Amino acid sequence: MVVEACRALQAEYLVLQLGHYETIPQFQKILRRMLHVHSGKKRTPDISDQSPLVEAPDREYQPTFRTRLRSSLRIAGAFALTAIGQQQRVFDSASVAASLDCLLSSLRKVPLRQVFLLGPLSCPDSLTRALRRRAEPIFANAARKHGCVYVDAFGMLESFGSGRAFWANFSDLHHLSRLGHQRVGVLLGQSLWRAAVQVDLRQPAPSWEPSGLVPLPYASYAGFGRGSS
């Protein structure tokens, strides 16, 4: 579908921000599969575990007793599966790498000037955050292998540490707030500008930071092998 869309639009540049559903394990589904139990009705996947799409982007995430308890239970579930040798059901790094390699290989059929691969986004959910930390080098290596520009959104968000400075980037356990979107947008904008306009990569990109944001030197350049940039 991505290849067909690029051809239809005659795209020059492609930005890939993938969903990372593999980093949000659903333990009820995992247990059903392990026990070979099939649900009697089809259920629409709820990838954020009852975290709806954010309708109030100015809301800032604040942990509660419920979110802390939920986080502890999810981590306990992951440890339990790992202890019985089922860690791949929590996160299968080989499968993630293979899927990403297949996707990026397919894009070689399209005459794109450059592909930008956005790394995983950090989040307040402890287990998802830990799994995305494991996924981040997989994405960086894939970008390097396929000559993409890697945009390290995970590293940028993680640079805010923990606590309120970190939480300000999110509206809930899995979704960015307005501030988080601005910061990721600035990071991506700098990468696009460098690839599309700038010739001398030693020159600094324009900052474009909204009021109160800090410079974001997190884009890495894994190669420009798809044509002039």
Secondary structure, 3 states (H helix, E strand, C coil): CHHHHHHHHCCCEEEECCCCHHHCCCHHHHHHHHCCCCCCCCCCCCCCCCCCCCCCCCCCCCCCHHHHHHHHHHHHHHHHHHHCCCHHHCCCHHHHHHHHHHHHHHHHHCCCCEEEEECCCCCCCHHHHHHHHHHHHHHHHHHHHHCCEEECHHHHHHCCCCCHHHHCCECCCCCECHHHHHHHHHHHHHHHHHHHCCCCCCCCCCCCCCCCCCCCCCEEECCCCCCCC
